[in-house]
């Protein structure tokens, strides 16, 4: 059985609210998160050991970090 991270649902909810609040179009940000999660899911097929977190949760965390911490993108 794969080991999963325990994710705080309040933290995920807060991150989703931040994403939606900062986006100019709610539909577009939703589609972007879904597309990134889809990409991550297909990337995980190649990397069998990295099934610790669901792709949608990883996409939400990555995108909210990119929006709140732009210095991540500059590295």
N, C-alpha and C positions, 0 to 999 in steps of 0.2 A: 504494500500500500504506500502511495506517495505521501511524503510528509508535506503538509501545507503550513504556510505562515498563518498565525492568528492575526486577523486584520480587525482593527477597531472601526466598527461601522460608523461611529460618530465622526471619526477623522475622514473617512471616505465621503460621507455626506457633506462635511464642511468643504472638502476639496472640490466636490462637484458643484456646490453652490458658488464657490469662488470662480470656477471655470465659467459657469453660466453667467454669473454677474459681470465678469470682465469681457465676455464675448459680445460682439455687436449683433450676432444672429444666433439664437439658441439652437435652431435646427442645424446650422452649419457646424457648430462646435460638437453637437451630438454625433453627426456623421463623421467628423474628424476623429473623435475618440473611437468610434466603432471601426473605422478603417485602420487605425493604428493597432487596435486590439486584434483585428483580423490578421494583420501583418505579423504581429508577435506570435499568434497561434501557429502560423505556418513556419515561422522561424524556430519554434520550439520542437517541431517534428525532427529537425536536424540535431538539436541539442536535447537529447532525451533526459539528461540529468537535471535540467532546469525547469522542472514542473512545479516549483514551490508555490507560485502565485498565479492566480487566474489571469489571463491576458487582459481582460477588461479592467481589472483592478490595477494592473501594472500600467496600462495606458492612461488611466485617470491620474495616477500618481505622477507619472512622467510629465504629462501635459500640464498639470497644475504646478509642478516644480519649474517647468520652463516658463510659465507665465509669471510666477511670483519671484523667480530668481534668474533673471536674464544673464547673470554672469556664468551660468552653467553652459549656455550656448556659445559664449565667447572663448571658451577653452579649446 
